[in-house]
Amino acid sequence: MKKTLLIFILIGIVMMITGCKASDQADIYTTVYPIEFVAKEIVKDKKIVKSVYPRGGEVHDYEPYPKQIIAIADSDILFYIGLGLEPFIENALTTTFNNLKTVKVTDGLQLVEMDGSHTHGDRENNHEGKIYDTHVWLDPISLIGITNTILQELILIYPEYTEEFTNNANALIFELETLHNEFIEALADEAITSKTIMVDHDAYAYWTFRYGINRIKLRSDNESNEVDAATLIAKINQAKELGIKYIIASKNETKSALFDQYLSNLNAEQEELHHLGTITTNELKAGKNYLTIMRDNLQVLIKVLPRE
């Protein structure tokens, strides 16, 4: 952390001395893909929006390169999740980004506290020592709240686009409400005998909160690759009792070393859910976006949930 902080300070000094302007400059920067998607849907072609993350890259431990830090610092605004997800931003708030408008989009949202199973290391993600699921964007209702936050901040910076941005945001909110209702309707199917999924990367606490989707987690946390025999047997037996026939891996992410062990013991099949932290270039070329991928996720849920 000290090394990272020193880098930010040195970059800040260089920027003050040179007054440099990055060649790949955007007007608006975001972190995770769903925030990028929302910002782009609001501004359309009026402003340039970029995510700080490379397409399909790892989100949780990402460190931006110096040229990118300069570009972010020279933009109009940066939107981020917070909750410990992007420590490189929190480290730079009082140094390189001290003159940049930064907005933590989860402020004011109803956050879902984890049971300690999703820490991404040893860091707590708020000052009270509580650990919240950072994947708040997987809840369409929460993303509506984020949309409103982004809209209000953008019309403060670009008041000349107030009407256009508001209309665009309202159109997106309608789409998110429709998506939410599709989840409600599909998961109300009386043929479903248990709203329980077995997951490798536990990113779905907001689905438990919003839709009653329970999770059997392969690991004690998302970085562990060990489990004692008694725990493995207990989870396998629980899955069998519920009629679970699929284990969920995360799309565009390496499976844990435990995955195949569970798969074999349960005699189950593999399916994938997309947690949408980032999106790949190929997915974008194929016309995928937040809404289409969430609907793909819903189809996976419909397939894997135990039924009569």
C-alpha positions in Angstrom: 0.0 0.0 0.0 2.8 2.4 0.8 4.4 1.7 -2.6 1.0 2.5 -4.3 0.6 5.7 -2.3 4.1 6.8 -3.3 3.3 6.2 -7.0 0.2 8.4 -6.7 2.1 11.2 -5.0 4.9 11.1 -7.7 2.3 11.1 -10.5 0.6 14.1 -8.9 3.9 16.0 -8.8 4.5 15.2 -12.5 1.0 16.4 -13.4 1.5 19.7 -11.5 4.8 20.3 -13.2 3.9 19.4 -16.7 0.2 20.1 -16.8 0.0 17.1 -19.1 -3.1 16.0 -20.8 -3.6 12.3 -21.5 -3.9 11.3 -25.2 -6.6 8.6 -24.5 -8.7 11.0 -22.4 -12.4 10.4 -21.5 -14.8 12.9 -20.0 -16.2 10.4 -17.5 -14.5 7.4 -15.9 -16.2 4.5 -14.1 -14.9 1.4 -12.5 -17.1 -1.8 -12.9 -18.9 -2.4 -16.2 -22.5 -1.8 -15.0 -21.6 1.8 -13.9 -20.0 2.3 -17.4 -23.2 1.0 -19.0 -25.4 3.3 -17.0 -23.3 6.4 -17.7 -23.1 5.6 -21.4 -26.9 5.1 -21.6 -27.4 8.5 -20.0 -24.9 10.5 -22.0 -25.2 8.6 -25.3 -22.9 10.4 -27.8 -22.6 13.6 -25.9 -19.7 12.6 -23.7 -16.9 10.0 -23.7 -17.2 7.3 -21.0 -14.6 4.8 -20.2 -14.1 2.1 -17.5 -10.8 2.0 -15.8 -10.7 -1.8 -16.1 -9.4 -3.6 -19.1 -12.1 -5.7 -20.9 -12.6 -9.0 -19.2 -9.9 -8.2 -16.6 -9.8 -9.0 -12.9 -11.7 -6.4 -10.9 -10.9 -7.0 -7.2 -7.1 -6.5 -7.2 -6.6 -4.2 -10.2 -3.9 -1.5 -10.1 -4.1 1.1 -12.9 -0.9 2.0 -14.7 0.5 5.6 -14.4 -0.7 6.9 -17.7 -4.2 5.8 -16.9 -4.1 7.4 -13.5 -3.2 10.7 -15.1 -6.1 10.3 -17.6 -8.5 9.7 -14.8 -7.3 12.6 -12.8 -7.7 14.9 -15.8 -11.3 13.8 -16.4 -14.5 15.6 -15.3 -15.8 12.9 -12.9 -15.1 9.4 -11.7 -17.9 7.0 -10.5 -17.0 4.0 -8.3 -18.6 1.4 -6.1 -16.6 1.8 -2.9 -17.1 -0.9 -0.2 -13.4 -1.8 -0.5 -13.8 -3.0 -4.1 -11.4 -0.3 -5.6 -8.7 0.4 -3.0 -6.6 2.2 -5.7 -9.2 4.9 -5.8 -9.5 5.3 -2.0 -5.7 5.5 -1.8 -5.7 8.3 -4.4 -8.6 10.4 -3.1 -6.3 12.7 -1.0 -3.4 12.7 -3.5 -3.7 12.3 -7.3 -7.5 12.6 -7.3 -7.8 15.3 -4.7 -9.0 17.8 -7.3 -11.2 15.3 -9.2 -14.9 15.0 -8.6 -15.4 11.4 -7.4 -18.8 9.8 -6.6 -19.3 6.6 -4.6 -22.5 5.4 -6.2 -23.5 3.0 -3.4 -24.1 5.9 -0.9 -27.7 5.8 0.1 -28.4 2.3 -1.2 -29.7 -0.6 0.9 -26.6 -2.7 1.2 -26.6 -6.4 1.8 -24.2 -7.5 4.6 -22.3 -10.7 4.0 -21.6 -13.5 6.5 -17.9 -13.1 6.2 -17.7 -15.4 3.1 -16.8 -12.7 0.6 -13.9 -10.6 1.9 -11.5 -10.6 -1.1 -8.6 -10.6 1.4 -8.5 -9.3 4.9 -9.8 -5.8 4.3 -13.1 -4.7 5.9 -15.3 -2.7 3.5 -16.6 -0.1 5.9 -15.4 1.6 9.1 -17.7 -0.4 11.3 -16.0 -3.7 10.4 -19.0 -4.9 8.4 -18.6 -6.7 5.1 -21.0 -6.0 2.4 -21.4 -7.7 -1.0 -19.9 -5.4 -3.5 -21.9 -6.9 -6.4 -24.8 -4.5 -5.8 -25.3 -4.0 -9.6 -26.7 -7.6 -9.9 -29.9 -6.2 -8.3 -31.8 -4.1 -10.9 -33.5 -2.1 -8.3 -30.2 -1.1 -6.7 -29.0 -0.2 -10.2 -32.0 2.1 -10.6 -30.7 3.9 -7.5 -27.2 4.1 -9.0 -28.8 5.5 -12.3 -30.4 8.3 -10.4 -27.2 9.1 -8.5 -25.2 9.2 -11.8 -27.9 11.3 -13.5 -27.9 14.0 -10.7 -24.1 14.3 -10.8 -24.0 14.5 -14.5 -26.6 17.3 -14.9 -24.7 19.3 -12.3 -21.6 19.1 -14.5 -23.3 19.4 -17.8 -26.5 21.4 -17.1 -27.0 22.1 -20.9 -28.0 18.4 -21.3 -30.4 18.2 -18.3 -33.5 17.3 -20.4 -31.7 14.9 -22.7 -29.9 13.1 -19.9 -33.0 12.9 -17.8 -35.0 11.4 -20.7 -32.3 8.8 -21.3 -32.1 7.9 -17.6 -35.8 7.5 -17.4 -35.8 5.1 -20.4 -33.1 3.0 -18.8 -35.0 3.0 -15.5 -38.0 1.6 -17.4 -35.8 -1.2 -18.8 -34.4 -2.0 -15.3 -37.9 -2.2 -13.9 -39.0 -4.5 -16.7 -35.9 -6.7 -16.0 -36.7 -6.8 -12.3 -40.3 -7.9 -13.1 -39.0 -10.6 -15.4 -37.0 -12.0 -12.4 -40.0 -11.8 -10.1 -42.3 -13.6 -12.6 -39.9 -16.4 -13.6 -38.9 -17.2 -10.0 -42.6 -17.4 -8.9 -42.9 -20.6 -10.9 -44.6 -23.1 -8.6 -42.7 -26.0 -10.2 -39.5 -24.7 -8.5 -39.0 -26.8 -5.4 -36.0 -24.9 -4.0 -34.6 -21.5 -4.7 -31.1 -22.6 -4.0 -28.0 -22.6 -6.2 -24.5 -24.0 -5.5 -21.9 -21.4 -6.4 -18.1 -21.3 -6.7 -17.6 -17.5 -6.6 -20.2 -16.2 -4.2 -21.4 -12.9 -5.8 -25.2 -13.3 -5.3 -26.2 -11.9 -1.9 -28.4 -9.3 -3.6 -30.3 -12.1 -5.3 -30.9 -13.6 -1.8 -32.1 -10.2 -0.6 -34.3 -9.3 -3.6 -35.5 -12.7 -5.0 -35.0 -15.2 -2.2 -32.2 -17.1 -4.0 -30.2 -19.0 -1.4 -26.6 -20.0 -2.0 -24.6 -23.1 -1.0 -21.0 -21.8 -1.3 -18.2 -24.2 -2.2 -15.7 -22.3 -0.2 -15.5 -20.5 3.1 -14.4 -17.4 1.2 -13.8 -16.5 -2.5 -10.0 -16.8 -2.2 -9.8 -20.1 -0.4 -9.1 -23.4 -2.2 -9.4 -25.7 0.8 -12.3 -27.3 2.6 -12.3 -30.0 5.2 -13.9 -33.3 4.4 -16.7 -32.9 6.9 -17.8 -29.6 5.3 -17.6 -30.9 1.8 -19.7 -34.0 2.7 -22.3 -31.8 4.5 -22.6 -29.4 1.5 -22.9 -32.3 -0.9 -25.6 -33.9 1.2 -27.5 -30.6 1.5 -27.4 -30.2 -2.3 -28.6 -33.8 -2.9 -31.5 -33.3 -0.4 -32.6 -30.2 -2.3 -32.3 -31.9 -5.7 -29.5 -29.6 -7.0 -28.0 -31.0 -10.2 -25.8 -28.1 -11.3 -22.8 -26.2 -9.8 -22.4 -22.6 -10.9 -19.0 -21.2 -12.1 -18.4 -17.6 -12.9 -18.2 -16.7 -16.6 -14.8 -15.3 -17.7 -13.2 -16.4 -14.4 -11.0 -19.3 -13.4 -12.8 -21.9 -11.3 -11.4 -22.7 -7.9 -9.4 -25.9 -7.3 -12.4 -27.3 -5.4 -14.9 -27.0 -8.2 -14.2 -30.3 -9.9 -14.1 -32.1 -6.6 -17.6 -31.0 -5.8 -18.8 -31.6 -9.3 -17.6 -35.2 -9.1 -18.9 -36.0 -5.7 -22.3 -34.5 -6.5 -22.4 -36.1 -10.0 -23.5 -32.7 -11.1 -23.2 -30.6 -14.3 -21.5 -27.2 -14.7 -23.3 -24.0 -15.5 -22.1 -20.4 -15.6 -23.4 -17.1 -14.3 -22.0 -13.7 -15.3 -21.3 -11.4 -12.3 -20.8 -8.5 -14.7 -17.8 -6.9 -13.0 -16.2 -6.6 -16.4 -17.3 -7.5 -19.9 -15.1 -8.9 -22.7 -14.5 -7.3 -26.1 -16.0 -10.4 -27.7 -19.2 -10.0 -25.7 -19.5 -6.4 -26.7 -19.0 -7.3 -30.4 -21.7 -9.9 -30.0 -24.1 -7.1 -28.9 -24.1 -8.1 -25.2 -24.8 -5.5 -22.5 -25.9 -5.4 -18.9 -29.6 -6.1 -19.8 -28.9 -9.0 -22.2 -26.4 -10.6 -19.8 -28.8 -10.3 -16.9 -31.5 -12.0 -19.0 -28.9 -14.7 -19.8 -28.4 -15.1 -16.1 -32.1 -15.5 -15.5 -32.3 -18.2 -18.1 -29.5 -20.1 -16.3 -31.4 -19.7 -13.0 -34.5 -21.1 -14.6 -32.5 -24.1 -15.8 -30.6 -24.9 -12.6 -33.1 -24.4 -9.9 -34.5 -27.7 -8.6 -38.0 -28.5 -10.0 -40.7 -31.0 -9.5 
